[in-house]
Amino acid sequence: MFADQRRPDAPKEKSQPSQWKTFAVFSGAMLQLGGCIVGFGFLGHILAVQSHHVWLTILGVIVGVVVGASGLVYLAKQILGDRP
């Protein structure tokens, strides 16, 4: 009779997400980061060729890293439960 009841101090079981779902989320996040870096780097390169300033390519890559990382931070907040 008492064996079917849970004790209040017993740890609760956490449901683990499937490995494929975790793989899909992280691979999508890495694809987003890489796409942002390549896209903004390419845009910076086009502007650098037109204006003859190499620093625009570097600026494009840095902007790509910032935009991609902000997407990763948003995704991490959603996964951890800190929704805005």
Secondary structure, DSSP 8 states (H G I E B T S, - for coil): -GGGS--TTS--------HHHHHHHHHHHHHHHHHHHHHHHHHHHHHHHHHT-THHHHHHHHHHHHHHHHHHHHHHHHHHT---
